Amino acid sequence: MSRLPEIAHSERRAYPSDMSDAEWDILRPLLPPAKGFGRPRTVNLREILNAIFYVQRSGCQWEMLPHDLPPHETVYKYFQKWHRQGI
């Protein structure tokens, strides 16, 4: 049995820092919904959180995120925004 979390419909292998489906079900309602106007959201918030948790757990720099996670600029933008909002 693998110690890595199961990720439904994943296009990549899981990292040890990835959220499980149960953890995602708890966090999903706490995240702000899409605005409903303007450009639609194109990023997967679960992958954004997985990338933030990867940086937190590994201690790597934002620019050193693996290429199979969202771009570090996008991840850091969400991190800053949520940090300012207290999310």
Backbone bond lengths (Angstrom), bond angles and torsions (degrees), N, CA, C in turn:
res aa  C-N    CA-C-N  psi(-1)  N-CA   C-N-CA  omega(-1)  CA-C   N-CA-C  phi
1 M - - - 1.446 - - 1.519 109.23 -
2 S 1.297 117.32 129.70 1.455 122.83 -178.92 1.518 110.90 -77.29
3 R 1.330 115.96 144.53 1.459 120.86 176.50 1.527 110.94 -86.59
4 L 1.337 117.39 -6.70 1.451 120.84 179.17 1.516 110.12 -77.22
5 P 1.341 118.05 145.09 1.461 120.03 -179.52 1.517 111.64 -68.39
6 E 1.305 114.86 150.01 1.458 120.88 175.29 1.525 108.39 -80.55
7 I 1.318 117.42 135.01 1.461 121.85 178.12 1.515 107.33 -123.07
8 A 1.322 115.38 119.89 1.453 120.10 -179.53 1.527 109.97 -70.04
9 H 1.307 117.38 133.88 1.461 124.66 175.18 1.523 112.22 56.46
10 S 1.286 117.56 38.56 1.458 120.70 -178.91 1.519 110.67 -80.59
11 E 1.320 115.14 143.35 1.456 120.93 176.27 1.522 111.08 -100.30
12 R 1.310 117.06 4.13 1.455 121.61 -178.77 1.516 108.86 -140.66
13 R 1.332 115.59 165.74 1.464 119.91 175.70 1.517 108.96 -75.27
14 A 1.307 116.78 148.05 1.467 121.43 -177.92 1.521 110.92 -76.29
15 Y 1.321 115.18 144.91 1.461 122.41 170.84 1.520 107.90 -95.57
16 P 1.318 118.64 155.98 1.468 120.32 178.73 1.531 113.05 -59.78
17 S 1.320 117.39 -23.20 1.463 121.15 -179.14 1.530 113.02 -85.97
18 D 1.325 118.33 -6.59 1.471 120.88 -178.44 1.521 111.68 -66.65
19 M 1.326 114.49 149.26 1.457 120.77 177.28 1.523 110.29 -75.37
20 S 1.313 114.77 146.59 1.459 119.73 172.24 1.530 107.95 -80.36
21 D 1.329 116.50 169.32 1.457 120.10 177.12 1.523 111.01 -61.41
22 A 1.321 117.70 -38.03 1.468 121.17 179.56 1.525 111.03 -65.29
23 E 1.334 116.81 -41.76 1.471 120.05 177.83 1.523 110.95 -64.91
24 W 1.325 117.10 -40.46 1.466 121.56 178.86 1.529 110.15 -63.89
25 D 1.322 117.63 -39.43 1.471 120.39 178.52 1.521 111.79 -62.09
26 I 1.333 117.50 -30.43 1.474 121.24 178.20 1.532 110.23 -76.98
27 L 1.329 117.76 -42.34 1.461 121.25 -174.83 1.528 114.12 -80.36
28 R 1.309 118.11 -30.12 1.471 121.12 -175.16 1.523 113.19 -53.10
29 P 1.342 120.93 -46.93 1.472 119.28 -178.77 1.535 113.62 -67.92
30 L 1.326 118.06 -16.71 1.463 121.09 -178.18 1.524 112.75 -83.96
31 L 1.319 117.37 -12.80 1.457 121.47 -178.96 1.519 110.49 -85.62
32 P 1.336 117.36 146.65 1.466 119.26 -179.99 1.524 111.15 -66.25
33 P 1.330 116.43 141.09 1.471 118.99 178.42 1.527 110.34 -72.90
34 A 1.321 115.42 166.14 1.462 120.14 174.70 1.526 108.47 -61.51
35 K 1.316 117.04 152.05 1.460 121.81 -174.01 1.522 113.41 -63.10
36 G 1.309 118.14 -35.31 1.451 120.82 -178.06 1.517 112.53 93.82
37 F 1.316 116.83 -4.28 1.460 121.16 175.95 1.526 107.41 -142.09
38 G 1.320 115.80 166.48 1.462 119.02 -178.50 1.516 111.12 76.66
39 R 1.309 114.25 -159.92 1.458 119.51 -178.63 1.527 109.75 -70.65
40 P 1.340 117.66 133.21 1.465 119.42 179.31 1.525 111.56 -67.11
41 R 1.309 115.95 150.35 1.466 121.60 178.43 1.527 108.84 -66.07
42 T 1.320 115.21 131.66 1.467 119.63 -178.62 1.517 112.33 -113.16
43 V 1.325 117.49 -6.52 1.461 119.89 -178.38 1.523 109.92 -96.32
44 N 1.307 114.73 153.62 1.453 122.07 176.66 1.536 107.18 -91.31
45 L 1.334 117.47 113.25 1.460 120.61 -176.28 1.522 112.26 -63.87
46 R 1.310 117.00 -28.95 1.463 119.04 176.54 1.524 110.44 -63.99
47 E 1.336 117.05 -41.04 1.454 120.61 178.54 1.530 111.00 -69.80
48 I 1.321 117.51 -33.02 1.469 120.47 175.27 1.522 108.98 -62.18
49 L 1.327 117.26 -47.55 1.463 120.52 178.80 1.526 111.35 -64.23
50 N 1.320 117.30 -40.74 1.465 119.77 177.34 1.527 110.74 -59.16
51 A 1.330 116.85 -39.53 1.464 120.36 179.12 1.530 111.03 -67.90
52 I 1.336 117.03 -41.05 1.473 120.32 177.59 1.523 109.66 -62.30
53 F 1.321 117.01 -44.07 1.462 120.40 178.77 1.532 111.39 -65.61
54 Y 1.333 116.87 -32.42 1.464 120.45 177.36 1.526 110.07 -63.12
55 V 1.333 116.44 -46.32 1.471 120.59 179.15 1.523 109.68 -62.72
56 Q 1.323 116.67 -44.22 1.467 121.00 -178.22 1.522 111.04 -63.00
57 R 1.325 116.82 -43.18 1.461 119.78 -175.95 1.524 112.64 -77.94
58 S 1.329 116.74 -38.36 1.463 119.24 -175.69 1.526 112.35 -87.18
59 G 1.322 116.58 -24.69 1.452 119.67 -176.72 1.519 113.31 77.73
60 C 1.320 117.54 12.63 1.459 120.03 -179.57 1.529 110.65 -75.13
61 Q 1.302 116.28 165.16 1.451 121.25 175.29 1.525 108.76 -77.72
62 W 1.331 116.17 155.59 1.465 120.43 -179.68 1.525 110.59 -55.48
63 E 1.331 115.91 -41.64 1.466 120.12 -176.95 1.522 112.70 -67.47
64 M 1.326 117.84 -13.07 1.459 121.13 -177.74 1.530 112.78 -100.47
65 L 1.328 117.14 15.30 1.465 119.29 175.56 1.526 109.39 -59.86
66 P 1.316 117.63 141.83 1.472 119.78 176.82 1.529 111.48 -58.98
67 H 1.308 116.22 151.89 1.457 121.57 -175.68 1.521 113.83 -69.80
68 D 1.316 118.12 -15.11 1.461 118.71 179.25 1.532 112.06 -88.50
69 L 1.326 117.59 1.24 1.465 122.33 171.45 1.527 107.58 -99.31
70 P 1.343 118.17 166.26 1.474 118.88 179.42 1.532 111.19 -59.16
71 P 1.330 117.07 161.56 1.466 120.56 -179.80 1.530 111.92 -57.29
72 H 1.327 116.09 142.02 1.464 120.00 -175.14 1.527 111.96 -61.30
73 E 1.333 117.88 -31.32 1.460 119.96 178.23 1.528 110.77 -63.19
74 T 1.310 116.51 -42.27 1.464 121.52 179.91 1.519 110.70 -67.60
75 V 1.316 116.58 -45.11 1.462 120.96 -179.33 1.522 110.23 -61.40
76 Y 1.336 116.80 -45.77 1.463 120.61 -177.97 1.524 110.87 -67.20
77 K 1.339 117.26 -35.64 1.469 121.00 177.36 1.530 110.48 -59.97
78 Y 1.336 116.34 -46.59 1.466 120.02 178.15 1.521 110.77 -65.80
79 F 1.324 117.74 -40.46 1.460 121.15 178.66 1.523 110.48 -58.94
80 Q 1.328 117.55 -48.43 1.465 121.23 179.55 1.526 111.52 -61.79
81 K 1.317 116.09 -45.66 1.466 120.96 -178.20 1.525 110.88 -61.74
82 W 1.323 117.39 -48.13 1.461 120.94 -179.17 1.525 111.16 -67.94
83 H 1.320 118.05 -34.29 1.460 121.34 178.17 1.531 109.87 -64.51
84 R 1.324 117.04 -45.56 1.470 121.10 178.02 1.528 111.69 -61.65
85 Q 1.332 117.26 -36.48 1.458 122.16 -178.49 1.528 112.87 -83.13
86 G 1.319 117.08 -6.35 1.466 120.63 179.94 1.525 113.68 76.59
87 I 1.321 116.46 22.77 1.463 120.36 -178.96 1.512 109.21 -86.67
